[in-house]
Amino acid sequence: MDPDSEEDDDWTKYADTGYSSSYDPWADMVPATEIEEEEFDDEFDEFGDNESTNRDIPRCPAPSGIEHAIRIGTCNHCLGRVAGVRIAGDPLQLVGERVRKQALERDSDLKPDVGIDCCPFCEDLFLELDLIAGRIVTAVDGVEFSKVQLGIHFSKDHVAAEEVLRSTLAGTGSRPLKTTLSDAVQSAVTERLPGIVWVKERPEVMLLFDTLTLGVNADVRALFLYGRYRKLERGIPQTRWPCRSCRGRDGGCESCNGTGQQYPCSIQSLVCEPMIESSGAISDSFHGMGREDIDVRCLGDGRPFVAELKSPLRRTLDLEKLMKDINKAAKNQIEIHGLRLSNRAEVSRIKETKAEKSYTIRFTGDHGLTDEEVTTRIQSLSGQVLEQQTPQRVAHRRADKIRNRKVVSIENILITDDEIQFDVRCESGTYVKELIHSDEGRTNPSVAALLEADCEVILLDVKDIHAD
């Protein structure tokens, strides 16, 4: 082929698969319009800056990264946090001031961009440290405590936005905002309340700070006191019992003489009310290792309990004096001993402990048997496993089911005329009265069945609780 003819050959004949007559490669061109420089700058300001932030600006501690952090309004605390040049032991604010000073030495005109309202990382929370510390001190005014825990609530949007910005701009190893702010608040509060210890668990005061409202809530944790009580008088319930008529309303009613209580006093009121007065608590709860019936005394070493005093103002109590005051005020009704500091975990322990108990019980029954026969038949219950259906007297508040409980031992059987008395040791949860009269056959075996007589309980005492 002739080279000259190859040069003359028009390539456009092949570009449109043969339709050269209708194809014009320049048909879609339009006249160029000159873009003014000012117009171009406006478009760059609106879009190019954000793109350059992600693509072109290096992370701290590169000088350009630090300069960008300053331009977007980063405060000294956050600048010290994200700059990546922190020296161990230096406060963040001091580090931030030093980093800013060095940047200004490089560029004296460096300053936040126009229109910046607050630090993009913390939204100026670090500038409110004095206010936050002041509100915390006010919230715990008058409260005795040494161990305190701080919780900070952030909005999800704030946390997410700060994390994105920090992961884009901050130097390696920078700390999250929440952790850093928590440390700064703790430091500011410690300066005003020297002697307090910041803990992660079992605080005496839990502080909750909301970053949206700058509000502070102080949750004063309960004070727990362990002891044992001996109930010396019958007719006293273990816990407060609201009046059946007025249901414990303020001011009570005629039926309860204005007390709001079915009974004038309880173990709880006799023990806890002096404790509330001593501690300045606002209320109480009483946790016992089981409970005895109202008409049953609790003797021996007494029943373990934990008194929970809610939101106390004072935690340092003279426990020996407190015991003496309680026993003096409740003379011949109850007495307590072994009072000591406790905790919530011990509440669970005494609630869950299934301790065997010893009782002294006295009853009557027209049996027509000799004393020897009575003794033999009652003694045969020792070691027996009882089948006890929920008694009728408690069926309204407990599930109706059959429980198996073992009689561990029976001792000291005394027979005088038509009265019989003995000591029995049995598993936790045994219905001892029903062991005697059988509750119309709902407990089997029973003393009534063995003696073939109707039996009636005269008295019942808790002799000992085999717990600690």
C-alpha positions in Angstrom: 0.0 0.0 0.0 1.1 3.5 -0.9 2.2 5.4 2.3 0.9 8.6 0.8 -2.5 7.2 0.4 -2.5 6.0 4.0 -1.8 9.5 5.2 -4.7 10.8 3.1 -7.1 8.2 4.5 -9.7 9.9 6.8 -9.9 7.9 10.1 -13.4 9.2 10.8 -14.7 7.0 8.0 -14.2 4.0 10.4 -14.9 5.7 13.7 -18.7 5.4 13.3 -18.7 2.1 11.6 -19.0 3.5 8.2 -21.5 6.4 8.7 -18.9 9.0 7.9 -21.3 11.3 6.1 -23.4 12.0 9.3 -20.6 12.0 11.9 -19.0 15.3 13.0 -16.5 14.8 15.9 -16.7 18.5 16.8 -20.5 18.9 16.7 -21.0 18.8 20.5 -18.4 21.4 21.3 -19.7 24.7 22.8 -17.9 28.0 23.0 -15.7 28.3 26.1 -16.9 30.7 28.8 -14.3 32.5 30.9 -14.7 31.8 34.7 -13.9 34.8 36.8 -11.4 34.3 39.6 -13.8 35.4 42.4 -16.5 32.9 41.2 -14.0 30.0 41.3 -12.8 30.9 44.8 -16.4 30.8 46.2 -17.0 27.3 44.9 -13.7 26.1 46.3 -14.5 27.6 49.7 -17.8 25.7 49.8 -16.6 22.3 48.7 -12.9 22.0 48.4 -12.1 22.7 52.0 -14.0 19.6 53.3 -12.4 17.4 50.7 -8.9 18.7 51.5 -9.6 17.9 55.2 -10.0 14.3 54.4 -7.4 14.0 51.7 -4.7 16.6 52.1 -4.3 17.5 55.7 -2.1 15.1 57.6 -2.9 13.9 61.1 -1.4 15.5 64.2 1.3 16.0 65.3 2.2 17.2 61.8 2.4 21.0 61.9 -0.3 21.4 59.2 -2.6 19.0 61.1 -2.2 21.1 64.3 -2.7 24.3 62.4 -6.0 22.9 61.0 -7.1 21.8 64.5 -6.6 25.4 65.6 -8.4 26.9 62.6 -11.5 24.7 63.3 -11.6 26.1 66.9 -10.1 23.3 69.0 -9.8 24.3 72.7 -6.5 23.9 74.6 -7.7 20.8 76.5 -8.7 19.0 73.2 -5.6 20.4 71.4 -3.4 18.8 74.1 -5.4 15.6 73.8 -5.3 15.2 70.0 -1.9 16.8 69.2 0.0 13.6 69.9 2.9 15.4 71.7 1.8 15.0 75.3 4.5 14.6 77.9 3.6 12.2 80.7 2.4 14.1 83.8 1.6 17.4 82.1 -2.0 18.6 82.3 -3.8 18.6 78.9 -4.5 22.3 79.0 -0.8 23.1 79.5 0.1 20.8 76.6 -2.5 22.5 74.4 -1.2 25.9 75.3 2.3 24.9 74.5 1.3 23.4 71.1 -0.7 26.5 70.2 2.2 28.7 71.1 4.6 26.8 68.9 2.1 26.9 66.0 1.8 30.7 66.4 5.5 31.0 66.3 5.4 29.4 62.9 2.4 31.5 61.7 1.6 34.6 63.7 -1.7 35.0 61.8 -3.0 31.6 62.8 -6.4 31.8 64.4 -9.8 30.1 64.4 -11.9 30.6 61.2 -14.7 33.1 61.3 -18.0 31.7 62.5 -16.6 29.1 64.9 -18.8 28.9 67.9 -17.2 26.2 70.1 -14.6 23.5 70.1 -15.7 20.8 67.6 -14.4 18.0 69.9 -15.8 18.9 73.3 -18.3 21.7 72.5 -16.5 23.8 75.1 -17.2 21.4 78.0 -13.6 21.7 79.3 -14.2 25.5 79.6 -17.0 24.7 82.1 -14.9 22.7 84.5 -15.2 25.2 87.3 -19.0 25.3 86.9 -19.3 21.5 86.8 -17.1 21.1 89.9 -19.1 23.7 91.7 -22.4 22.0 91.0 -21.0 18.6 92.1 -19.7 20.2 95.4 -23.2 21.7 96.0 -24.9 18.4 95.2 -23.0 16.6 98.0 -23.0 19.4 100.5 -23.6 18.0 104.0 -22.9 14.4 103.0 -20.2 12.4 104.7 -18.3 10.2 102.2 -14.9 9.2 101.0 -15.4 6.8 98.0 -17.1 8.3 95.0 -17.7 7.3 91.4 -18.4 9.5 88.4 -20.7 8.8 85.5 -21.0 11.1 82.5 -23.8 11.1 80.0 -23.2 12.2 76.4 -25.6 12.3 73.6 -25.0 9.6 71.0 -24.6 12.2 68.3 -21.8 14.0 70.2 -19.9 10.8 70.9 -20.1 9.7 67.2 -19.1 13.1 65.8 -16.2 13.4 68.1 -15.0 9.9 67.3 -15.1 10.6 63.6 -13.2 13.9 63.9 -10.6 12.4 66.3 -10.0 9.4 64.1 -9.4 11.7 61.1 -7.3 14.4 62.7 -5.9 13.3 66.0 -2.4 11.8 66.6 -1.9 8.2 67.4 -2.9 7.3 71.0 -5.2 10.2 71.6 -7.8 9.5 74.4 -11.6 9.5 73.9 -13.4 12.6 75.0 -15.5 10.8 77.7 -12.5 9.4 79.5 -10.5 12.6 79.3 -13.4 14.8 80.5 -14.0 12.4 83.4 -10.4 12.7 84.5 -10.6 16.5 84.3 -13.8 16.7 86.3 -12.4 14.4 89.0 -9.3 16.5 89.2 -11.3 19.7 89.5 -13.6 18.2 92.2 -10.6 16.8 94.2 -9.1 20.3 94.5 -12.3 21.4 96.3 -12.9 18.2 98.2 -9.5 16.9 99.3 -9.5 13.4 100.8 -12.0 11.8 98.5 -11.1 8.6 96.5 -12.4 8.0 93.0 -13.5 4.3 92.6 -14.9 2.1 89.9 -17.1 0.0 92.2 -18.9 0.1 95.6 -18.9 3.9 95.9 -20.5 5.7 98.8 -21.7 8.4 96.4 -22.5 8.0 92.7 -22.3 11.3 90.7 -24.1 11.5 87.4 -23.2 14.4 85.1 -25.3 15.3 82.0 -23.3 17.1 79.3 -26.4 18.4 77.6 -27.9 20.2 80.6 -24.7 20.5 82.8 -26.9 19.0 85.5 -25.5 16.9 88.4 -27.3 14.2 90.3 -25.8 12.8 93.5 -26.9 9.3 94.4 -25.9 8.7 98.0 -25.6 4.9 98.4 -27.2 3.1 101.3 -25.3 2.2 104.5 -25.7 -1.4 105.6 -25.4 -2.6 109.2 -25.4 -6.3 110.2 -26.5 -7.6 113.6 -28.7 -10.2 115.4 -31.9 -9.5 117.2 -33.6 -11.3 120.1 -37.3 -10.9 120.2 -38.3 -11.0 123.9 -42.0 -10.2 123.6 -44.8 -11.8 121.6 -47.1 -9.8 119.4 -44.4 -7.9 117.5 -44.1 -8.3 113.7 -40.7 -8.4 112.1 -41.3 -5.5 109.6 -43.7 -2.6 109.6 -47.3 -3.8 108.9 -49.6 -1.1 107.3 -53.0 -0.7 108.8 -55.6 -2.9 107.1 -58.2 -0.1 107.2 -56.2 2.9 105.9 -53.4 0.9 104.2 -50.8 3.0 106.0 -51.7 6.4 104.7 -50.3 9.6 106.2 -52.1 10.5 109.4 -53.6 7.0 109.7 -57.1 6.4 110.9 -59.1 5.7 114.1 -58.5 2.0 113.7 -54.7 2.4 114.0 -54.8 5.5 116.3 -53.3 7.7 113.6 -50.1 5.6 113.2 -50.9 4.0 109.8 -49.6 0.7 111.3 -51.5 -2.5 112.2 -49.2 -2.9 115.2 -47.8 -0.1 117.3 -44.2 -1.2 116.7 -42.1 -3.8 114.8 -38.6 -5.2 115.0 -37.8 -2.9 112.0 -39.1 0.2 113.6 -37.4 -0.5 117.0 -34.1 -1.2 115.3 -34.0 1.2 112.3 -35.5 4.4 113.7 -32.6 5.1 116.1 -30.3 4.3 113.2 -32.0 6.8 110.9 -31.7 9.4 113.6 -28.0 8.7 114.0 -27.2 8.5 110.3 -29.5 11.2 108.9 -30.9 8.6 106.4 -34.2 9.3 104.7 -35.7 5.8 105.0 -34.8 2.2 105.7 -35.3 -1.4 104.7 -35.0 -4.4 107.0 -33.6 -7.8 105.8 -33.8 -10.8 108.1 -32.7 -14.4 107.7 -36.3 -15.6 107.6 -38.9 -14.4 110.0 -40.9 -15.8 113.0 -44.6 -15.4 113.4 -45.9 -12.4 115.4 -46.8 -14.6 118.4 -43.4 -16.3 118.4 -40.4 -15.2 120.4 -36.8 -15.4 119.0 -34.3 -16.3 121.7 -30.9 -17.8 121.9 -28.2 -16.0 119.8 -31.0 -14.2 117.9 -31.8 -13.9 114.2 -29.3 -12.4 111.7 -30.4 -9.2 110.0 -29.1 -6.4 107.8 -30.5 -2.9 108.2 -30.4 -0.8 105.0 -30.2 2.9 105.7 -31.0 4.9 102.5 -29.2 8.1 101.5 -27.4 8.6 104.9 -25.8 11.9 105.6 -23.4 10.3 108.1 -21.5 7.0 107.8 -19.2 7.2 110.8 -21.4 5.9 113.6 -20.6 4.8 117.1 -22.0 1.3 116.8 -21.6 0.4 120.5 -23.5 3.5 121.6 -26.1 2.8 118.9 -26.7 -0.7 120.2 -27.0 0.5 123.7 -29.5 3.2 122.7 -31.6 0.7 120.7 -31.6 -1.8 123.5 -32.5 0.8 126.1 -35.4 2.2 124.1 -36.8 -1.3 123.3 -36.2 -2.8 126.8 -38.1 -6.1 127.3 -39.2 -6.0 123.7 -36.1 -6.8 121.7 -32.3 -6.5 122.0 -29.6 -6.6 119.4 -25.9 -7.5 119.5 -23.0 -7.9 117.1 -23.7 -4.7 115.2 -21.1 -4.0 112.5 -20.8 -2.5 109.0 -22.1 -4.6 106.2 -22.8 -4.4 102.4 -25.5 -5.3 99.8 -23.8 -8.7 99.1 -24.5 -9.7 102.7 -28.2 -9.0 102.2 -28.2 -11.6 99.5 -26.3 -14.0 101.7 -28.7 -13.9 104.6 -31.7 -14.1 102.3 -30.4 -17.2 100.6 -28.9 -19.0 103.6 -31.0 -22.0 104.4 -30.1 -22.4 108.1 -31.5 -25.1 110.3 -33.5 -23.8 113.3 -34.2 -25.1 116.8 -37.6 -24.5 118.4 -39.2 -25.0 121.8 -42.9 -25.9 121.4 -45.7 -26.5 123.9 -49.1 -27.9 123.1 -52.2 -29.7 124.5 -53.9 -32.8 123.3 -56.5 -35.3 124.7 -54.6 -38.4 123.8 -55.3 -41.0 126.5 -51.8 -42.4 126.3 -49.2 -43.0 129.0 -46.2 -40.6 129.2 -43.9 -43.3 127.9 -46.1 -43.9 124.9 -46.3 -40.2 124.2 -42.5 -39.9 124.4 -41.9 -42.8 122.2 -44.3 -41.7 119.5 -43.1 -38.1 119.4 -39.4 -39.3 119.4 -40.2 -41.4 116.3 -40.5 -38.2 114.3 -36.7 -37.6 114.7 -35.1 -38.0 111.3 -38.4 -38.2 109.5 -39.0 -36.2 106.3 -42.3 -34.3 106.4 -44.6 -33.7 103.5 -46.1 -30.3 104.1 -48.7 -28.7 101.9 -48.9 -24.9 102.1 -50.7 -24.2 105.4 -54.2 -22.6 105.2 -53.1 -19.7 107.3 -50.5 -18.5 104.6 -52.2 -19.9 101.5 -53.3 -16.4 100.5 -49.7 -15.2 100.0 -47.8 -18.4 99.1 -48.1 -20.9 96.3 -50.1 -24.0 97.2 -47.6 -26.9 96.9 -46.1 -29.7 98.9 -42.7 -29.2 100.4 -40.4 -31.8 101.9 -38.7 -30.8 105.2 -36.6 -33.0 107.5 -37.0 -33.2 111.3 -33.3 -33.3 112.3 -33.8 -34.1 116.0 -36.3 -34.0 118.9 -35.1 -33.6 122.5 -36.2 -32.6 126.0 -39.7 -34.0 125.8 -41.6 -32.9 129.0 -45.1 -34.0 129.9 -47.1 -32.2 132.6 -50.8 -33.0 133.0 -52.3 -32.4 129.5 -49.4 -30.2 128.3 -46.5 -31.5 126.3 -43.3 -29.6 125.5 -40.2 -30.6 123.5 -37.3 -29.1 121.5 -37.1 -29.8 117.8 -34.4 -29.0 115.2 -35.5 -29.0 111.6 -34.7 -27.8 108.1 -35.2 -24.2 107.1 -38.8 -23.6 105.9 -40.4 -26.1 108.2 -43.9 -25.2 109.4 -43.5 -26.2 113.0 -47.0 -25.5 114.2 -48.3 -27.7 111.5 -45.9 -30.4 112.6 -48.0 -30.5 115.8 -51.6 -30.1 114.7 -51.2 -31.3 111.1 -53.4 -28.5 109.6 -56.3 -30.9 108.9 -53.9 -33.5 107.4 -51.9 -31.2 105.2 -48.7 -32.1 107.1 -47.8 -35.8 107.2 -46.6 -37.3 109.5 -47.6 -35.1 112.5 -47.8 -35.3 116.2 -51.6 -35.2 116.1 -51.6 -38.2 113.8 -49.2 -40.2 116.0 -51.1 -39.4 119.2 -54.4 -39.9 117.5 -55.6 -36.7 119.1 -56.5 -33.1 118.3 -53.6 -30.9 119.3 -53.4 -27.2 119.9 -50.2 -25.2 120.1 -49.9 -23.1 123.2 -46.5 -21.4 122.6 -43.6 -21.5 120.2 -40.2 -20.0 120.6 -37.2 -20.0 118.2 -34.5 -21.4 120.4 -31.6 -20.9 118.0 -30.8 -20.2 114.3 -27.8 -22.3 113.2 -26.4 -19.9 110.7 -22.9 -18.3 111.3 
